[in-house]
Amino acid sequence: MLNLGWPLTRRVIFSMDAETAHERTLGLLSAAPGALGGLASLTMGKPAPSLARDAFGVRLAGPVGLAAGLDKNGVAIPFWPTLGFGFVEVGTVTAHPQPGNPKPRMFRIPEDGAIINRMGFNNGGSEALAVRLRALRESGRWPTCPVGVNIGKSKITPLDEAPEDYRISARRVAELADYLTVNVSSPNTPGLRELQDRGPLEAILTAVLAEAGDTPVLVKLAPDLEPEAIAEVVDLAVELGLAGLIATNTTIGREGLTHDPGESGGLSGRPLWPLARQRIQVALDASAGRLPVVGVGGIHEAAQVADLLRAGCVAVQLYSSLIFEGPGLPSRIHRELARREISGGDLP
């Protein structure tokens, strides 16, 4: 996985089914995080100290973080910071372990630098993750950068019982995570996005906040929400005392996709950027400095990150671009941000 050999490694990985490659990579990282992390550190390394910042109640080692979805069960947590990430988010996990949707359910579109997935929150459950997090903390292997946990609703839980479902997961992981993210925006769990409406969302966030204690709580929203709805969620988040907002998740739209495989699910990667950038700006404008915003969606180069930071985002997250650009991407972006900071001083 070292970036120097990425062209060859990518060829091997892309010869496999997308989910098979994903699982095998995580299995390797889980089996030998120390050895592989040591190798990665030789060519990648931590962000420059000048890029560290306080955001949503935690100290980020740098503004580029790993988005939820890549390491759902937190099996490779010690490894991710060696790629140069400033923070890491694992999950989405649910109160009940669940297998997710039928396979195949993940599709690469290399021509567009995009991925379509309909995974359906496949995960081992929040209790299993809590055990893993506790073991990391007690063994002294917790990363020096923050680790957040993204929680979602179990598929078997009716929508009207969602607050208790989220509460259970929050209770299990809150004292172990550096922050929590409430995911009500995946398109792959039936009815989930209905929970972004003010009434259901307020009940869920109130339940999570009651269990979170001093652990910061963020909420992650879909790019398919209309601007008025995003503004309403921002107001609710401020009213309830949330620590921040993550914008955005994957989209059910297909705009900008030139090679549509005709598969249902959420679209991520480069084609998402125009829509995500618009919705991120909506969130920033609605927040008007009242709530930190983390920008996500189609980010694959330092210029985009610099643009979002100048616009007012406190940080950004990557996932799909890591698959196409290679594991050296976060460290490359952080190095470029440090150079821009030194030469022009145009980053917050």
JOSULZI-V265217 format. One record per backbone hydrogen bond with DSSP energy under -0.5 kcal/mol. CO is the residue of the C=O (numbers start at 1). NH is the residue of the N-H. If there is no record, write none. Layout:
BEGIN
{{CO/NH} {CO/NH}}
END
This chain:
BEGIN
{{2/5} {3/6} {5/9} {6/10} {7/11} {8/12} {9/13} {10/14} {11/15} {12/15} {13/16} {17/21} {18/22} {19/23} {20/24} {21/25} {22/26} {23/27} {24/28} {25/29} {26/30} {27/31} {28/32} {32/36} {33/37} {34/38} {35/39} {36/40} {37/41} {38/42} {39/42} {39/43} {40/43} {40/44} {48/51} {49/52} {53/60} {55/58} {58/55} {58/60} {60/53} {63/65} {63/316} {64/86} {64/87} {65/67} {65/318} {66/89} {67/70} {71/74} {71/91} {74/77} {76/79} {76/80} {77/81} {79/82} {80/83} {80/85} {81/84} {82/45} {83/331} {86/61} {86/146} {87/66} {88/148} {90/150} {91/69} {93/152} {94/126} {98/123} {105/118} {107/116} {109/112} {109/113} {109/114} {110/113} {113/270} {114/109} {115/268} {116/107} {117/266} {119/101} {123/98} {125/129} {126/130} {127/131} {128/132} {129/133} {130/134} {131/135} {132/136} {133/137} {134/138} {135/139} {136/141} {136/142} {137/140} {146/88} {147/178} {147/179} {148/90} {149/151} {149/181} {150/92} {150/93} {151/183} {154/157} {156/158} {158/161} {159/162} {161/165} {162/166} {163/167} {164/168} {165/169} {166/170} {167/171} {168/172} {169/173} {170/174} {173/176} {173/177} {178/216} {179/149} {180/218} {181/151} {181/183} {182/184} {182/220} {186/189} {188/190} {189/192} {191/194} {192/195} {193/196} {194/197} {197/201} {198/202} {199/203} {200/204} {201/205} {202/206} {203/207} {204/208} {205/209} {206/210} {207/211} {208/211} {208/212} {209/213} {212/215} {216/180} {217/243} {217/244} {218/182} {219/246} {220/184} {221/248} {221/249} {222/225} {226/229} {226/230} {227/231} {228/232} {229/233} {230/234} {231/235} {232/236} {233/237} {234/238} {235/239} {236/240} {237/241} {237/242} {243/292} {244/219} {245/247} {245/294} {246/221} {247/296} {251/267} {254/257} {256/258} {259/261} {266/117} {267/251} {268/115} {269/272} {269/273} {270/273} {272/276} {273/277} {274/278} {275/279} {276/280} {277/281} {278/282} {279/283} {280/284} {281/285} {282/286} {283/287} {284/288} {287/290} {292/245} {293/295} {293/314} {293/315} {294/247} {295/317} {301/304} {301/305} {302/306} {303/307} {304/308} {305/309} {306/310} {307/311} {308/312} {308/313} {309/312} {315/295} {316/65} {317/297} {318/67} {319/322} {319/323} {320/323} {320/324} {321/325} {322/326} {326/329} {328/332} {329/333} {330/334} {331/335} {332/336} {333/337} {334/338} {335/339} {336/340} {337/341} {338/342} {339/343} {340/344} {340/345} {340/346} {341/345}}
END
